[in-house]
Amino acid sequence: MVTAALLCLLALGAACAPAPTYRDSSPLDVSHDPEQRDIEDPQPFSVNRGGHSFRLFPLASYVLRGVFLGRESYGGDTASALSPCDVAVAWGEMARNGLYGQMRWSQSGRWYWWAYGPGFGHDNAFVARFTSNTHVIPASGFLARAIHSVRRGDLVELKGDLVRVEGQGPISSFRWVSSLSRSDKEAGSCEILYLRGLRAGDKVYR
């Protein structure tokens, strides 16, 4: 009975994972900082989801390559109607030689958390400099399903735009502004990414 139930769950998970648009077996370099570039003549656009109307203002184009540390899903509020999940990613010095694997990672309340032992050899500022918690706004239902199929330890590439969000729900207004720095801390330090493309391992989703 246990085996049958497990197989059923595995089959359900496989069915929910979308087929990739194509595959790319070239190496994915996670040793560098995310690529952030100015956008010439950025144009705001509207998104309507879950009974909420949002206006998105692109701030910069953004490509994040790194090791997938985890994902946390959210629901029941204005923010989650637009951004159903956050993802935590490590790159550069934190990805080198599996340093991220010496730590414990978790996510909750739109934040990510970490813990390490006394022999880790680096401080919190170092960890924050080479990791991020990103609020993901999928450009499509296809990409929403794709981001939920990524597993911890996968090498990933997330492409899109960092955005400022202004929204109006049934009860209240909403405003969210992406960080544009890799070294800021506290409230407002998370990136808000309008996700246009995703690669996980050799699977590419567009």
C-alpha positions, 0 to 999 in steps of 0.5 A: 500500500505504501509503495503504491501511494508513493508511486501515485505521488511521483506520477502526479508530480511528473504530470504537473511538471511541464515539458521543457521548450527545448534542452541545452546541455552546455555548461551553466556558469554560476561563478559570476554575479547576476547580470543587471542592465538598464532598459532603454525606454522601459514601458509599463504594462498591466497584469490582472490576476486573482481579482487584482489589477497590477501595473508593472514598471520595468527597472532593469533587465536581469539574469540570475544564474546559480544553485537553487537553494529552495522555493516557498509558495504563498497564497491568500493575499494580494502579493501572492496573487501576482507572485506565488512563490519566492526562490533562494539562489546562491552564486559566485563564492557561495556556489564555489566548492559546494560552500552553500551545502555547509549551511541550512536554508529555509524560507518563510514570510517572504524572507529566507533564512540560513544557519551555519556552524562555528567552523564555517569561516564566513559572516552573514554579510558574505552569505548575503552578498552571494545569495538572494531571495527573489519574489518571482512573478511568472509571465505565464502559467507555463513558467509558473508550473516550470518554477515549481518543478525545480529542485534544490541543488539544480543549477538554474538560470532565471531571465526577466526584468526587475520591476516596481509594482503598483496594484489595486485589489478588492480591499486595498492598494499595493506597492512593491519595489525591487532591490537593484543591489546585491549588497543591501539588507533588511526590508526592500532587499529582495529582488522582484523578478518578472520571469520571462525564461527559466533554465534548470539543468538542461531544461529550458522553459520559455 
